[in-house]
Amino acid sequence: MVENVAPVMAELEAGDFHLLSGVEQGMRFSEWVQREKLPEYSRLTVEDVDYRIDRCADRGLLERKTIQYEGYTLTFEGYDALALRTSPNGRPSTASGRRWAWARRATCTRRGRTDRWR
């Protein structure tokens, strides 16, 4: 279930984001990232990874599964937390460029071009 991740953001520490980013890096190669590879991807110590995994899993940012190995994957909330952390000024962008089209529920913008749409 997708929940609002904003209340959890205040509880997270920088190391938690390093772990989430490391899981995301590992997910480029497989759906489930092995626990043994997390220190390499996240650039954290083994002890710190163990501590951060429990913190993030308790908040619903990671999912744990034992297949042939103990693996981790990001949940939707984990992706949302990373996106909120990496957005400029901690705020999501509303638009970047000139408006060139609009629909019932969305406005499309064109960045870096001066073409006029008729």
FENMOMO-V426957 format. One record per helix or strand of 2 or more residues. SS is the DSSP state (@ for helix, = for strand). FROM is the first residue (numbers start at 0). LEN is the number of residues. If there is no record, write none. Layout:
{{SS/FROM/LEN} {SS/FROM/LEN}}
This chain:
{{@/5/4} {@/13/13} {=/32/2} {@/34/8} {@/45/13} {=/61/5} {=/69/5} {@/75/11} {@/87/3} {=/97/5} {=/106/4}}
